[in-house]
Structure formats: C-alpha cells, structure tokens
Amino acid sequence: MAQTTPDTKHAVDSVGWQFDNSYARLPESFYARIHPVPVRTPRVAILNHTLAESLGLNLRTLSQAEAAALFSGNVLPDAAQPIAQAYAGHQFGSFTMLGDGRAILLGEHITPDGNRFDIQLKGSGRTPFSRRGDGRAALAPMLREYIISEAMHALGIPTTRSLAVVTTGEPVVREALLPGAILTRVAASHIRVGTFEYVARSTDVEGIRILADYAIRHHYPDLLETDNPYLALLHNVIERQASLVAQWLLVGFIHGVMNTDNMAISGETIDYGPCAFMDTYDPNTVFSSIDHQGRYGYHNQSRAAQWNLARFAETLLPLLHPTQEKALTLAEEAIHAFPGIFQNYWLSGMRKKLGLFTEEMEDIQLIETLLTLLHKHQADYTNSLRALALEVLPDENVFLDDAFVTWHTHWQARLSHQPESMQSSLNLMQKNNPAILPRNHRVEAALTAASEQGDYAPMHRLLAAVATPYTDTPEYLDYRTPPEPTERVYQTFCGT
C-alpha cells in the first residue's frame, strides 16, 4: 500500500478543515465507526478548486501526491471521525436494510460563513453494511457523478456536489476489470428517507424522535418554534421534494433510481447512478438498465416522489399526534397535498420557460399542446424551447406543422396580455431554458476517453461547457447538437 509521511499528514491538516462531527454524536445504532481501506497507488483524476474555495479550503497548497492521499482516504484530517451511516430503503418498492456499503462520512466541515457540509468518500472500501459488495467504485461512474452534479449546480438545481475524484491503482470487478476510483461528495447531509426507515425498524420511538430533532436542527431550525415541529418537518420535506422534482422535469432530467434511500431530507439531488437528460421529448423516457417497468421514468418521477414521501410520513406517525388515528389523518392530508404542490412548481417553471409573468387558466392547455407537438415530432426538448427563447425557429418538422403555427399564434396573443415587453419575456425565457446540458452521448464519450485512454481533455471541455448552461457561448455551440442515431444512448447503468 502507499506509504504516507508526517509531511503529508501536516499538509492534509493545513488546507483549512473545520470538522464538528455532530452525526457521530448520535446513538451508535445509527452508524458504524470505520476507517477507509487504504489503496495502493492513488492519483488525482480531478479536483474541484472552485468548490473547495467556497468551502474555505485551499487545495492548491497540496501536491498531487498529498491530494491523492487525502481524497483516497489514505490520510485523514486530524479532526475527522469516519463513520458508515446506517439506512434502509424501498428499492423499486421492496424494503431492504442497507447502509453505506461503499461510502464513509469523514465528518461535517464548517465553512468560514458557518455553513455545515458532509464530506464523504464514495468507493472507499468495505464496511459492515457492504453485504456481498466489495466497497469499491469504478472510475467512469464516479466521473459521471462529478459531471452531472456540477452541471445540476450550474443549472441552479439543489444537489450534492463533487470535490474530487482519485484513481486507486486497483481494478474493480464488474462486467469486466475496470479502473477503481474514489469520489469525494459534499452534501448538506446524507440523511435520507431511508435513514428514517432504518431507525423506525431498528429502534424505538425515541430513536425516531432523536433523528427527527437532529434533522430539524440542521435543515429546518425555524420549525423548532412551531406547535408541531414534526408535522412541520413533514410538510417542509414535501415542499422541497415537490420543488426539486419539478426542477428535474423542467430540464428533462431523469434520476433513474428514486428509491427511498436516494431521497435526501435536505431536498438535494443525491446519488447520480443511471441518471440522464432527455434528448427528444417523450414523457415515457426511461434510461436506467434496471428500471424494467419504467417505475422511475421521466413522467413517473413526481408519483415516485409522493410514494417515497408516504414512507417518510409513516416513520413520523408516532411523533405527529398521540392518537394514532389523528396522526394518520395528519399524514394523509400532507401526502395528498403533494400533487398540487408539485403541479404549482412545475407550472410556474413552465410559465417562465414560455416567458409568462402572469397566470391565466388557459396556460395549462397552452403548455400541454406544445409538449404534445414536441412528442409527436420527436423534437429535441432542450433545443426546441431554447429556439423559442431566441426567436430563431429552425427548419424542423415540429415548427413546420400547421398545428404549431396555430399554437404559436395563441402563444403570441397570450404574451400580449402581459404588461411586460416582449423583450422582457425573451429574457425570462433565456434564463430558464438552458442552451447546454451534459447530453448523454457527450458524457459517455468523455467517460470513455478518461477511463479507457486516460484522456481527460473531453471531460474538462464538457465541464467548461455545462458551467454556463444559459449562455450561447460560441466556443461550445457543438454541445447543443443532439446525438446522431448511432450516438444515441438508450441505457444507463448504476455503476455498482
């Protein structure tokens, strides 16, 4: 294994870490204390210096070898208290006791402005929750998470982020021998719906109360002053998830594996496995190779979220009200409100994408008619809406359809009902219709180059392109091009 020196340890501790580790002070049934398994020859694949600086960390003081030692887990910061978190999950509807089988939480870093972020190593070796897994990760899936999470951040969608990826110098066995890697994930926390499910199944009501109180203190502190903070917690998590999933749909994002262990209480997008962005508009789009029934397809994501939130509500029942019947009524009322909350967020977002500042009853029909036309002509979702925002309609079937001409006339009339100018509407549309997304064929090409040829140039260029998604940068116009038929990605994979 790679040897470390006192100088390396000193360098790792000097970058600005401020760990607190409050989760490690919760009952020990919530986690297992364990160190990352050292790796042979770690090397830096990519470092996110912009994210590091926002966290108050100066990674530029580290040599490549020192950074590799840190982000492989071979050397840990002094104040880190590494743990693997316990959680459960309904995976495609079936309940399973899980836990961090290949991830270790180093601790919670406090930024100079007082914000708290989990620092987690993913792919850092076996833990007590690994079951039959090897606890490792392959390079391509870790780079995928890095690319997509950074793109989501640039789009303004709540997300975990990626601080680093290092290669391990050790192969992992999947469908073939693949280069191993470890990703450093930064998150508001890693508390999931599945965390509550685990505690509800494995401890008493007091355990749920402890976890709920912790979640409220860290994510929703204003709720401490409410009459029923646990009911307020349920309502707030519902609100954030409705907003989050609506934002996914607005940019054509498909998570792919919306199990309850992949739904964060914080409202961040978490666990980028078989995720992808839709090219041609089709509400039935499914990419994930393991989602055989389309449970987590594009148009099913809001329903999946409501189902997951119902499981969350079940864990809170003992806290919602002393009377079981009343607790169940409160939970059902909260869950049944989800579709309306989601619809409001989605409709508000679609209005912005069409330059609408005001609300009228006919807006839903206007939006649905456009989407029906996009679906009929298999039009590119992102480019079609961006074309409307730029008032430059390409010579494509959807825009030549008489039905579209009629729709366009109605849309123009609708815009004229507003006090805002046409230019204001176009500005609003350009801020809400991205020009560039990490299209699947571009992502796959970058991952292949990096993992198979050691060429990271395509990945760096892709990251630069998606960093300004709402700008038509001439240098990156080629990233707006939809895939050719031979380039289309029909399936994406979990990477586990």
WOLINUR-V456852 format. One record per pair of residues at least 12 apart in sequence whose ideal C-beta (glycine too) atoms are under 7 Angstrom apart, sorted by sequence separation. I is the first residue (numbers start at 1). J is the second residue. If there is no record, write none. Layout:
i = <I & I>
j = <J & J>
//
This chain:
i = <47 & 87 & 107 & 149 & 150 & 167 & 168 & 196 & 199 & 285 & 351 & 446 & 86 & 105 & 106 & 123 & 149 & 167 & 168 & 216 & 220 & 223 & 274 & 284 & 285 & 354 & 445 & 446 & 85 & 106 & 123 & 167 & 168 & 257 & 274 & 317 & 384 & 465 & 84 & 85 & 105 & 106 & 122 & 166 & 196 & 274 & 283 & 284 & 84 & 104 & 146 & 165 & 166 & 195 & 220 & 257 & 274 & 283 & 347 & 446 & 103 & 104 & 145 & 216 & 256 & 257 & 347 & 350 & 379 & 103 & 165 & 212 & 215 & 256 & 313 & 84 & 103 & 123 & 146 & 256 & 379 & 44 & 47 & 84 & 85 & 102 & 104 & 122 & 164 & 255 & 256 & 278 & 377 & 442 & 83 & 102 & 103 & 162 & 163 & 212 & 254 & 313 & 377 & 82 & 83 & 102 & 143 & 162 & 241 & 253 & 254 & 313 & 44 & 82 & 104 & 142 & 162 & 163 & 244 & 44 & 82 & 191 & 253 & 254 & 374 & 377 & 438 & 43 & 160 & 161 & 244 & 252 & 310 & 373 & 42 & 80 & 81 & 101 & 160 & 241 & 252 & 309 & 42 & 80 & 100 & 160 & 240 & 79 & 101 & 102 & 139 & 237 & 373 & 438 & 100 & 101 & 189 & 306 & 309 & 436 & 437 & 42 & 76 & 99 & 101 & 189 & 373 & 436 & 73 & 98 & 102 & 188 & 254 & 256 & 257 & 373 & 42 & 101 & 256 & 306 & 353 & 437 & 39 & 102 & 254 & 306 & 436 & 101 & 102 & 138 & 373 & 435 & 39 & 102 & 137 & 256 & 391 & 434 & 435 & 2 & 38 & 136 & 138 & 434 & 435 & 1 & 2 & 36 & 146 & 370 & 389 & 435 & 442 & 2 & 134 & 145 & 258 & 369 & 1 & 2 & 139 & 142 & 257 & 431 & 2 & 16 & 138 & 139 & 256 & 302 & 389 & 430 & 436 & 16 & 138 & 139 & 142 & 255 & 388 & 389 & 15 & 16 & 138 & 139 & 441 & 15 & 84 & 86 & 137 & 138 & 254 & 258 & 436 & 15 & 84 & 136 & 137 & 254 & 366 & 389 & 436 & 439 & 84 & 137 & 263 & 366 & 435 & 444 & 15 & 36 & 137 & 219 & 255 & 258 & 441 & 14 & 15 & 35 & 219 & 258 & 386 & 441 & 34 & 73 & 260 & 366 & 385 & 441 & 34 & 386 & 440 & 11 & 33 & 34 & 215 & 258 & 11 & 32 & 73 & 260 & 31 & 32 & 249 & 382 & 31 & 248 & 12 & 31 & 55 & 360 & 11 & 30 & 31 & 56 & 382 & 30 & 55 & 56 & 245 & 12 & 24 & 123 & 245 & 354 & 360 & 8 & 12 & 19 & 123 & 124 & 356 & 24 & 123 & 358 & 17 & 19 & 21 & 122 & 123 & 245 & 355 & 358 & 8 & 19 & 121 & 122 & 357 & 17 & 55 & 12 & 121 & 122 & 197 & 357 & 13 & 241 & 4 & 12 & 13 & 119 & 120 & 9 & 194 & 2 & 8 & 119 & 120 & 193 & 194 & 36 & 118 & 192 & 241 & 117 & 118 & 192 & 4 & 34 & 117 & 120 & 193 & 355 & 4 & 117 & 118 & 192 & 238 & 355 & 357 & 2 & 118 & 192 & 237 & 191 & 192 & 355 & 191 & 355 & 237 & 354 & 352 & 353 & 189 & 188 & 234 & 353 & 188 & 352 & 353 & 187 & 23 & 234 & 187 & 349 & 23 & 36 & 105 & 21 & 22 & 158 & 230 & 21 & 37 & 19 & 20 & 36 & 37 & 19 & 36 & 37 & 230 & 231 & 19 & 20 & 157 & 230 & 281 & 18 & 17 & 18 & 283 & 34 & 71 & 281 & 282 & 34 & 72 & 281 & 32 & 71 & 20 & 32 & 72 & 98 & 155 & 238 & 242 & 246 & 250 & 234 & 245 & 249 & 383 & 37 & 45 & 68 & 280 & 281 & 231 & 235 & 242 & 246 & 250 & 280 & 383 & 46 & 234 & 238 & 242 & 246 & 250 & 280 & 281 & 97 & 279 & 280 & 116 & 239 & 243 & 247 & 380 & 238 & 242 & 246 & 250 & 278 & 212 & 85 & 87 & 89 & 88 & 87 & 208 & 212 & 87 & 89 & 160 & 73 & 88 & 158 & 159 & 160 & 51 & 72 & 88 & 158 & 159 & 160 & 208 & 209 & 52 & 71 & 87 & 158 & 208 & 51 & 86 & 157 & 71 & 88 & 205 & 48 & 197 & 48 & 193 & 200 & 48 & 196 & 47 & 152 & 46 & 193 & 197 & 46 & 193 & 196 & 45 & 45 & 44 & 45 & 43 & 149 & 42 & 43 & 148 & 42 & 42 & 43 & 42 & 145 & 148 & 40 & 41 & 144 & 39 & 40 & 252 & 39 & 40 & 252 & 39 & 51 & 45 & 277 & 279 & 277 & 277 & 98 & 277 & 276 & 92 & 91 & 30 & 90 & 89 & 90 & 89 & 89 & 29 & 88 & 29 & 87 & 27 & 27 & 251 & 26 & 251 & 26 & 289 & 92 & 279 & 289 & 279 & 287 & 288 & 289 & 290 & 287 & 276 & 276 & 275 & 274 & 274 & 274 & 90 & 273 & 273 & 256 & 257 & 179 & 155 & 151 & 151 & 148 & 147 & 147 & 144 & 147 & 144 & 143 & 140 & 143 & 139 & 140 & 139 & 147 & 154 & 150 & 154 & 155 & 147 & 151 & 154 & 143 & 147 & 150 & 141 & 138 & 137 & 46 & 45>
j = <59 & 99 & 119 & 161 & 162 & 179 & 180 & 208 & 211 & 297 & 363 & 458 & 99 & 118 & 119 & 136 & 162 & 180 & 181 & 229 & 233 & 236 & 287 & 297 & 298 & 367 & 458 & 459 & 99 & 120 & 137 & 181 & 182 & 271 & 288 & 331 & 398 & 479 & 99 & 100 & 120 & 121 & 137 & 181 & 211 & 289 & 298 & 299 & 100 & 120 & 162 & 181 & 182 & 211 & 236 & 273 & 290 & 299 & 363 & 462 & 120 & 121 & 162 & 233 & 273 & 274 & 364 & 367 & 396 & 121 & 183 & 230 & 233 & 274 & 331 & 103 & 122 & 142 & 165 & 275 & 398 & 64 & 67 & 104 & 105 & 122 & 124 & 142 & 184 & 275 & 276 & 298 & 397 & 462 & 104 & 123 & 124 & 183 & 184 & 233 & 275 & 334 & 398 & 104 & 105 & 124 & 165 & 184 & 263 & 275 & 276 & 335 & 67 & 105 & 127 & 165 & 185 & 186 & 267 & 68 & 106 & 215 & 277 & 278 & 398 & 401 & 462 & 68 & 185 & 186 & 269 & 277 & 335 & 398 & 68 & 106 & 107 & 127 & 186 & 267 & 278 & 335 & 69 & 107 & 127 & 187 & 267 & 107 & 129 & 130 & 167 & 265 & 401 & 466 & 129 & 130 & 218 & 335 & 338 & 465 & 466 & 72 & 106 & 129 & 131 & 219 & 403 & 466 & 104 & 129 & 133 & 219 & 285 & 287 & 288 & 404 & 74 & 133 & 288 & 338 & 385 & 469 & 72 & 135 & 287 & 339 & 469 & 135 & 136 & 172 & 407 & 469 & 74 & 137 & 172 & 291 & 426 & 469 & 470 & 38 & 74 & 172 & 174 & 470 & 471 & 38 & 39 & 73 & 183 & 407 & 426 & 472 & 479 & 40 & 172 & 183 & 296 & 407 & 40 & 41 & 178 & 181 & 296 & 470 & 42 & 56 & 178 & 179 & 296 & 342 & 429 & 470 & 476 & 57 & 179 & 180 & 183 & 296 & 429 & 430 & 57 & 58 & 180 & 181 & 483 & 58 & 127 & 129 & 180 & 181 & 297 & 301 & 479 & 59 & 128 & 180 & 181 & 298 & 410 & 433 & 480 & 483 & 129 & 182 & 308 & 411 & 480 & 489 & 61 & 82 & 183 & 265 & 301 & 304 & 487 & 61 & 62 & 82 & 266 & 305 & 433 & 488 & 82 & 121 & 308 & 414 & 433 & 489 & 83 & 435 & 489 & 61 & 83 & 84 & 265 & 308 & 62 & 83 & 124 & 311 & 83 & 84 & 301 & 434 & 84 & 301 & 66 & 85 & 109 & 414 & 66 & 85 & 86 & 111 & 437 & 86 & 111 & 112 & 301 & 69 & 81 & 180 & 302 & 411 & 417 & 66 & 70 & 77 & 181 & 182 & 414 & 83 & 182 & 417 & 77 & 79 & 81 & 182 & 183 & 305 & 415 & 418 & 69 & 80 & 182 & 183 & 418 & 79 & 117 & 75 & 184 & 185 & 260 & 420 & 77 & 305 & 69 & 77 & 78 & 184 & 185 & 75 & 260 & 69 & 75 & 186 & 187 & 260 & 261 & 104 & 186 & 260 & 309 & 186 & 187 & 261 & 74 & 104 & 187 & 190 & 263 & 425 & 75 & 188 & 189 & 263 & 309 & 426 & 428 & 74 & 190 & 264 & 309 & 264 & 265 & 428 & 265 & 429 & 312 & 429 & 428 & 429 & 266 & 266 & 313 & 432 & 268 & 432 & 433 & 268 & 105 & 316 & 270 & 432 & 108 & 121 & 190 & 107 & 108 & 244 & 316 & 108 & 124 & 107 & 108 & 124 & 125 & 108 & 125 & 126 & 319 & 320 & 109 & 110 & 247 & 320 & 371 & 109 & 109 & 110 & 375 & 127 & 164 & 374 & 375 & 128 & 166 & 375 & 127 & 166 & 116 & 128 & 168 & 194 & 251 & 334 & 338 & 342 & 346 & 331 & 342 & 346 & 480 & 135 & 143 & 166 & 378 & 379 & 330 & 334 & 341 & 345 & 349 & 379 & 482 & 146 & 334 & 338 & 342 & 346 & 350 & 380 & 381 & 198 & 380 & 381 & 218 & 341 & 345 & 349 & 482 & 341 & 345 & 349 & 353 & 381 & 316 & 190 & 192 & 194 & 194 & 194 & 315 & 319 & 195 & 197 & 268 & 182 & 197 & 267 & 268 & 269 & 161 & 182 & 198 & 268 & 269 & 270 & 318 & 319 & 163 & 182 & 198 & 269 & 319 & 163 & 198 & 269 & 184 & 201 & 318 & 162 & 311 & 163 & 308 & 315 & 164 & 312 & 164 & 269 & 164 & 311 & 315 & 165 & 312 & 315 & 165 & 166 & 166 & 167 & 166 & 272 & 166 & 167 & 272 & 167 & 168 & 169 & 169 & 272 & 275 & 168 & 169 & 272 & 168 & 169 & 381 & 169 & 170 & 382 & 170 & 186 & 181 & 437 & 439 & 438 & 439 & 261 & 440 & 440 & 259 & 259 & 199 & 259 & 259 & 260 & 260 & 261 & 202 & 261 & 203 & 261 & 207 & 210 & 434 & 210 & 437 & 214 & 491 & 295 & 482 & 492 & 483 & 491 & 492 & 493 & 494 & 492 & 489 & 492 & 492 & 492 & 493 & 494 & 311 & 494 & 495 & 492 & 494 & 451 & 434 & 437 & 438 & 438 & 438 & 443 & 443 & 446 & 447 & 447 & 447 & 450 & 450 & 451 & 451 & 459 & 466 & 463 & 467 & 469 & 462 & 466 & 469 & 459 & 463 & 466 & 495 & 495 & 495 & 456 & 456>
//
